[in-house]
Amino acid sequence: MHPDIRVQQSKQLLYGRYPYRLVLRCNGSNMLRYPDPFEDQLQWSSQWRNINYGGSWRYRQHQKPNADELKLLTNLKHYREESALLESEDVKMRIENPLVQIYAKDIKQLEEFVTDVFVGINHSDFLESITLPKSSKDLELLTQGYVLRSHTDYAYKVNLRDGKYNQVTRSNLLSYLDQLGADVSVPKATRLALEKNKGDFIWSAYFYCMDENITLMISMMDPRLIRSIDRYHSTAK
């Protein structure tokens, strides 16, 4: 593997199903979204100019793709249209110009992607990073639904659903969590959101716990409260 390609370890299944990810950089990758020929898109598109959106999140600096990038884009378009793996959702392609991310269930699927797409092209000029499990044991844990951490004091992370909850519900939830003592850890931001007297909305709130069964009582307070539960596994030796 080329030394400039970053290798990262999978800590959880991406999109809830993929342990592998490949990231490549290619200017003009947003053209893959449209059926028009690349030549036509290059003629009418104004995206290659630097545009000041007044601080908007839409601000981007696009560059016109060069010859090698156009060749890669042609191969990517063919793969996107013809790959049976994409149809079966064993592989997922995400486009965020100039990045293209490929998610896969199996390392062989990534190898097949590289073989099919980088025909006559130096892949090291485009590949930025690869994310994969550190070991077969980690892969097994990931497929069992665990989130891997180098160290953790708690077995679960409970993610609360963003939304509007009245003060009684928020107060009862915080009181219940505090009663559980050291078996639960409530981050400061979550505590502030549950304690506030004004405004009923909470977002990005979560807490840690040792016993998943405590969420049964929380669901009885309001069945909407629990968005998801992450099971942690410590990789520390």
C-alpha positions in Angstrom: 0.0 0.0 0.0 1.2 3.5 -0.9 2.6 5.3 2.2 0.5 8.4 1.6 -2.7 6.4 1.9 -4.0 6.7 5.5 -5.0 3.4 7.1 -7.7 3.8 9.8 -9.3 1.2 12.1 -13.0 0.5 12.0 -14.6 1.3 15.4 -18.2 0.5 14.4 -20.2 -0.5 11.4 -20.6 2.4 9.0 -24.3 3.0 8.1 -24.9 0.1 10.4 -23.7 -2.5 8.0 -20.2 -1.8 6.5 -16.9 -2.5 8.2 -14.8 -1.3 5.3 -14.5 2.1 3.6 -12.3 3.5 0.8 -12.0 7.2 0.2 -10.7 8.7 -3.0 -10.4 12.3 -4.2 -11.4 13.2 -7.7 -12.4 16.6 -9.0 -15.8 16.7 -10.7 -17.2 13.6 -8.9 -20.5 15.3 -8.5 -21.0 14.8 -12.2 -21.6 11.2 -11.4 -25.0 12.1 -10.1 -26.4 13.2 -13.5 -27.0 11.2 -16.7 -25.7 14.0 -19.0 -22.4 13.4 -20.8 -19.4 14.8 -18.9 -18.6 17.1 -21.9 -22.0 18.7 -21.7 -21.8 19.1 -17.9 -18.4 20.8 -18.2 -19.8 23.3 -20.7 -22.8 24.5 -18.8 -21.8 24.1 -15.2 -20.5 27.0 -13.3 -19.3 24.9 -10.3 -15.7 25.0 -11.4 -15.5 28.7 -10.3 -14.7 29.8 -6.8 -17.9 31.3 -5.5 -18.3 33.3 -2.3 -21.5 32.3 -0.7 -21.1 34.8 2.2 -19.9 32.2 4.7 -22.6 29.7 3.7 -21.9 26.0 4.2 -22.3 25.7 0.4 -19.0 27.4 -0.2 -16.6 25.1 -2.1 -13.5 25.5 -4.2 -14.0 23.3 -7.2 -11.4 22.6 -9.8 -12.0 21.3 -13.3 -11.1 17.6 -13.6 -7.9 16.8 -15.6 -7.5 14.1 -18.2 -6.7 11.3 -15.6 -9.6 12.4 -13.5 -12.0 12.3 -16.4 -10.8 8.8 -17.2 -11.4 7.8 -13.6 -14.9 9.4 -13.6 -15.8 7.5 -16.7 -14.8 4.2 -15.0 -16.7 5.2 -11.8 -19.8 6.0 -13.8 -19.7 2.6 -15.5 -19.2 0.9 -12.1 -22.1 2.9 -10.6 -24.4 1.9 -13.5 -23.4 -1.7 -13.9 -22.2 -3.1 -10.5 -24.3 -5.8 -9.1 -22.8 -5.2 -5.7 -24.3 -1.7 -5.6 -27.7 -3.1 -6.6 -27.5 -5.7 -3.8 -26.4 -2.9 -1.3 -23.3 -5.1 -0.4 -21.4 -2.0 -1.6 -22.5 1.7 -1.1 -21.1 4.7 -3.0 -21.3 8.2 -1.4 -20.4 11.3 -3.4 -19.3 14.5 -1.8 -17.3 16.3 -4.4 -14.4 16.0 -4.6 -14.6 12.9 -2.4 -16.0 9.5 -3.4 -16.5 7.0 -0.6 -17.0 3.3 -1.1 -18.4 1.2 1.7 -18.2 -2.6 1.6 -19.1 -5.6 3.7 -16.0 -7.5 2.6 -12.4 -6.5 1.8 -12.6 -8.5 -1.5 -15.4 -6.2 -2.7 -13.0 -3.2 -2.2 -10.3 -5.1 -4.1 -12.8 -5.8 -6.9 -13.7 -2.1 -7.0 -10.1 -1.0 -7.3 -9.4 -3.6 -10.0 -12.5 -2.5 -12.0 -12.1 1.3 -11.6 -8.4 1.9 -11.7 -7.7 0.3 -15.1 -4.7 2.1 -16.6 -4.7 4.6 -13.7 -2.3 5.0 -10.9 -4.6 4.5 -7.9 -2.1 6.1 -5.4 -2.8 9.4 -7.1 -6.4 9.3 -6.0 -6.8 7.1 -2.9 -6.8 9.0 0.4 -7.7 6.5 3.0 -8.9 3.0 3.8 -10.8 2.0 6.9 -10.9 -1.6 8.0 -11.0 -3.8 11.1 -7.7 -4.3 12.9 -8.2 -8.1 13.2 -10.6 -10.9 12.5 -11.6 -10.7 16.1 -12.5 -7.0 15.7 -14.5 -7.8 12.5 -16.5 -10.5 14.4 -17.2 -8.0 17.2 -18.3 -5.3 14.7 -20.7 -7.7 12.9 -22.2 -8.5 16.3 -23.0 -4.9 16.7 -20.4 -3.7 19.1 -18.7 -0.3 19.0 -15.0 -0.7 19.7 -13.2 1.6 22.2 -9.7 1.5 23.5 -11.1 2.0 26.9 -14.5 2.4 28.4 -16.0 2.4 31.9 -19.5 1.6 30.7 -21.0 -1.1 28.6 -23.6 1.0 26.8 -24.2 4.4 25.3 -27.8 5.4 25.1 -28.6 8.0 22.4 -31.7 10.1 23.0 -33.9 11.0 20.1 -33.8 14.7 19.1 -37.2 16.3 19.7 -39.6 18.2 21.9 -40.3 16.8 25.4 -42.1 18.6 28.2 -40.4 19.6 31.4 -42.0 16.8 33.4 -40.6 14.1 31.1 -37.2 15.7 31.1 -37.2 16.1 34.9 -38.4 12.6 35.5 -35.7 11.2 33.2 -32.9 13.0 34.9 -34.2 12.1 38.3 -34.3 8.4 37.4 -30.8 8.5 36.0 -29.4 10.2 39.1 -31.0 7.5 41.3 -28.9 4.9 39.5 -25.7 6.4 40.9 -22.4 5.2 39.6 -24.0 2.8 37.1 -24.9 5.8 34.9 -22.9 8.7 33.6 -24.7 11.8 32.3 -22.5 14.2 30.3 -22.8 17.9 31.3 -24.4 19.0 28.0 -27.1 16.3 28.4 -27.7 17.3 32.0 -28.1 21.0 31.1 -30.6 20.0 28.3 -32.7 18.0 30.8 -32.5 20.6 33.5 -33.4 23.7 31.5 -36.7 25.5 32.4 -37.2 27.2 29.0 -37.6 25.4 25.7 -38.7 21.8 25.3 -36.3 20.6 22.6 -33.2 18.4 23.2 -30.7 17.3 20.6 -27.5 15.3 20.5 -28.2 14.1 24.1 -26.9 10.8 25.4 -25.7 9.0 28.6 -23.7 6.0 29.5 -24.8 3.0 31.6 -23.8 -0.5 32.7 -27.2 -2.2 32.3 -29.3 -1.9 29.1 -32.4 -2.9 31.0 -32.8 0.5 32.5 -34.0 1.8 29.1 -37.3 -0.2 29.7 -38.3 2.3 32.4 -37.2 5.2 30.2 -39.4 4.0 27.3 -42.3 3.9 29.7 -41.8 7.6 30.4 -42.0 8.4 26.7 -41.6 5.7 24.0 -39.9 8.3 21.7 -37.0 9.0 24.1 -34.6 6.2 23.0 -33.1 6.7 19.5 -30.5 4.0 19.6 -28.2 2.0 22.0 -24.5 1.4 21.3 -22.9 -1.6 22.8 -19.3 -0.9 23.8 -16.4 -3.4 23.8 -13.0 -2.4 25.2 -10.0 -3.4 23.0 -7.6 -2.7 25.8 -5.4 -5.7 26.6 
